[in-house]
């Protein structure tokens, strides 16, 4: 008789445990749910990195529009709440509809400040913010309409292009932490004082020491420790300002259209639609950068969902006092620096923004971090973004002379606004908006040169897709 089969029933019994273990181990770092002891400090780092950037647009715009302290507080609260909602939508998302489901922070972009101030200057008092909000709402609709086409253009963003853009994000934003290190307020008499520079240098030194001698999770939260120790060091020297904590109201929920019903002026609408194109480019660059850092490819659908979230936040934000939203590059830097890639960390940070917006007195505690301390940490943050771009470029085939020329010219175009801020002063307003941002200018040149060298007149479909899956 034939011998029995060799264990036909044993293999199936042993397979499920192995499969289950492999499945548990295969959770992508982006989808990892960290223990609270790791999650909370990592989220605090994101909040500390983003807070100054979130409150800057409403502070500047509110002052320019002549708002009193109470009105500016409401404006800041609205920006925090809109940023929190947008960040939660991006990180958690509604599958297939909105949210890129990456550790992505959305908030009011500083890139829109100058055009918004121009709109405010051309309107009488009482009509300034209504004109701004009407234009912002139309820009949100414009983003929703155009966003899907951005997703279809990913084949024009190979590593050669994305590397240039990611590098420029870090390089062109470096003046921000430098200004913070000097005190933040260029009109202040002590701007650039040695006490500010020393505090920024001390904070940077603390972060470097922790990076050098720290181990495990301590090393991952070096930025948070740097901010905390830097703030404590500032107190004895009177460099920590507690006035915001004393004057902040306990609760200040924004009311719909508290600053007036939106007004739709053609010139203002056109201006902010152009700005929205710039913000969409920057947001797309942020998603591509995170896709590279997190080793999860940013495909066309992910990009479309992310931009759709931008559009929704930009459209609905003005109802409560928000402004055009986009990616926050400093938080991309936090992810790159710490390598904590869980989207749930950023979701917790987004929830915290909601709480800070609803209770300004809590937000004032975060604002106790002095600007020079933020500046010292910001140098690490923005520098790490540039390093991510350089790493991407190193895999982009720079042994080809045409690729070298492409990168050289695109980087040069992106650095022009940084090296010569008045270079485009005599250009039309729309050209100043697009080319005045080093990120959008460099991205535009890189895309056009990539088309010229690798698509036009070639029989192949051009270079590989935008980002490689790790």
C-alpha positions, 0 to 999 in steps of 0.5 A, a space after each residue: 500500500 502506498 505510504 501516507 502523505 507526509 504530514 498533509 495536515 501539519 503544514 496548514 496548522 503551522 501556516 496561520 501563526 507565521 502568517 499572523 506574525 508576518 502581518 503584525 510585523 508588516 505594519 508600515 511605520 506610517 500606520 504604526 500606533 505608538 504607545 502614549 509614552 512615545 506618542 505624546 512627546 513626539 506630538 509635542 515636538 510637532 506642536 512646538 515646531 508648528 505653533 509659531 508658523 500657525 499664529 504668524 499669518 493671523 498676527 500679521 494680517 490682524 495688525 495690518 487690518 487694525 484689529 484690537 487684541 481681542 479680535 486678533 485673539 479670535 483670528 489666532 483661535 480660528 487659524 488654530 482650529 482650521 489647522 487642527 481640522 485640516 491636519 486631522 483630515 489629512 492624517 486620518 482622512 476619509 478613505 478614497 475621498 480626502 486626506 493623504 494619510 501621511 504625517 502631514 500638517 496643514 495650516 495657514 501658509 505664510 506665502 499668502 500673507 503679502 497678497 492678502 496684505 495687498 488686498 487689505 490695503 486697497 479696501 476701506 476699513 471694515 471691508 478688508 477682511 471680507 474682501 480677503 475671505 471672499 477671495 480665499 473661498 473662491 481660491 478654495 473652490 479653484 483648488 478643488 477644481 484643479 487638484 485632480 489634474 495635479 495628481 495626473 502630473 506625477 510622471 513629470 516629477 521624477 526624483 530629479 525634479 522632486 530632489 530639487 524641490 525638496 532641497 529648495 524647501 529647506 534652503 529657501 526657508 532657512 531665513 525663517 529660523 535665522 530671523 527667529 534666532 535674532 528675536 523674530 521681530 525685525 522692528 524691535 530694538 533688540 533684534 539681532 542682540 547677542 543675547 538672542 543669538 547666544 540663546 539660539 546657539 545654546 539651544 542648537 548645542 543642546 540638540 546636537 549633544 543629545 543627538 551625539 550622546 542620546 540613545 533610543 527614544 531620547 535621541 528621537 525627541 532631541 528637538 523637544 528637549 532642546 526647546 524645553 531646556 532652551 526655554 528654561 535657560 531663557 527665564 533667568 535672563 528675562 528672555 521668556 515673555 509671559 505677557 501672552 499667558 496673562 492676557 489670553 482668555 480662557 475660551 474663545 470659540 470663533 463665530 461664523 463670519 465674525 469679521 463680516 460677510 465675504 465680498 467677492 472682488 475680481 482682482 482679489 479673487 484672481 490674486 489669490 487663485 494665483 497664490 493657490 497655485 503656488 500653495 498647491 505646488 508647495 503642498 504637492 512638494 511636501 507630500 512628495 517629500 514625506 513620501 520619500 522620507 516615510 518610504 511610502 510612495 506618493 501616488 496620483 490618488 494620494 496627491 489628489 486626496 491631499 490637495 482636495 483636503 487643502 481645497 476644503 480647508 481653504 474654502 470653509 476656513 474663512 467662515 470662521 476666520 481662516 486663511 489659505 492652507 498648505 503644507 508646513 515644511 517645518 513638520 516635514 523636517 521633524 519627521 525627517 529628523 526624528 524618523 518617527 513617521 506615524 501619522 497618528 502622532 501628527 493626528 494627535 498634534 492636530 487634535 491639540 491644535 483644536 484644543 489650543 484654538 478653543 482655549 487660547 490660555 493653553 495656546 499661550 503656554 506653547 507660545 512661551 517658547 522664545 523665538 531665539 529658542 525656536 530659531 536654534 531648533 529651526 536650523 536643524 529642522 529646515 536643514 534636515 529637509 535640504 538633506 532629504 532633497 540631496 539624498 533624493 538627488 543622489 539617486 537621480 542619475 547625476 552622472 548625466 550632463 543634462 541632469 546636472 544642467 537641469 539641477 543647476 539651473 533649477 536650483 539657481 532659479 529657486 535661490 534668486 528670490 533668496 539672494 536678490 529679493 527685489 529681482 522681480 520687482 519690475 515684473 507683472 504682479 502675477 509673475 512676482 507671485 509665482 517667481 517670488 517664491 523660490 520653491 515654486 520658481 525652482 519647481 517650475 523650472 525643474 519641471 519645464 527642463 525635465 520636459 525639455 530633456 526627457 519628454 519632448 521628442 523622445 520615444 520613451 515615456 520619460 524618466 521613472 515615476 515620481 518616487 520609488 517605492 522603498 
